[in-house]
Amino acid sequence: MSKKDYFLSFVAGLFIGLLFLPVSYAAKPELYAKFSLFIIPFFIIAVPFGLAIAHLISRKIAVVWQIGKFGVTGVLNVLVDMGVLSIMTFMFRAYFSIDSKTAIFGALSFLTFYSIFKSISFIVANINSYLWNKYWTFNQEGGKKTEFVQFFIVSIVGFVINVLVASLVFKSISGFSADQAGLIGAAMGSIAGLAWNFLGYKFIVFKK
C-alpha cells in the first residue's frame, strides 16, 4: 500500500464513522447513546486494517485490491446517502411535515418531502462515489466529458438490478418467513447490483 492508500483509507474510515453517527441515532437512539464513543475509532482502525489484508491477498489475486477499495467506497457511499438523508430530516423537521405522508403535488400523489430529500441524498452519494472510484478505486486522471453521465447511468441500472433481483428472490423462495425472505432478497439484490456496478465502472466508465 502506498502512502496515498493509507491516507485515503484513514479518511474513508473517518467519514464512515462520522456518517454512521446520525444514521445510528435515527435507527436506534439507545444503541447510539451506548456505542457512539467507539464508532469513529473503530472505523478509523478497521478500514485501513481491512485494506491492508486485501493488499496482501492481491499479491496472489490482483483484482482483490481493486475490489477491496470498491467495497470501502461502496460502504462510504451508502452512509453518505443515509447520512445526508438523516441530517436533512433532523434539520428541516421543524419547517416541513417530513413525517407526514401528504403529497406535495396533487398530480403526483406519491411525492412527499421525503422524496425530495431522498433524491438529494442519492445525487450527493453518487457524486461522492464518482470521485472516490475515479481517483482511488480505478486510479484515473482526466477522462471524458461524458464520464459522470455514464457513471450515473451505470449506477441507476445497478439500482434497478438490485430492486428487481431482490423482488424476484423474495417472491420465488419458500420455506422462510416474510422477514427472512426479505433479508435474503435484499442480500441477493445488493450482490447483483454491486457486481454490475463494479463491472460497469471498470469496463465502461473508467475503461483504460
Buried (B, 14 or more C-beta within 10 A) or exposed (E): BEEEBEEBBBBBBBBBBBBBBBBBBBEEEEEBEEBBEEBBEBBBEBBBEBBBEBBEEBEEEEEBBBBBBBBBBBBBBBBBBBBBBBBBBEEBEEEBEBEEEEBBEEEEEEBBBBBBBBEBBBEBBBBBBBEBBBEBBBBBEEBEEEBBEBBBBBBEBBBEBBBEBBEBBBEEEEEEEEEEBBBBBBEBBBEBBBEBBBEBBBEEBBEE
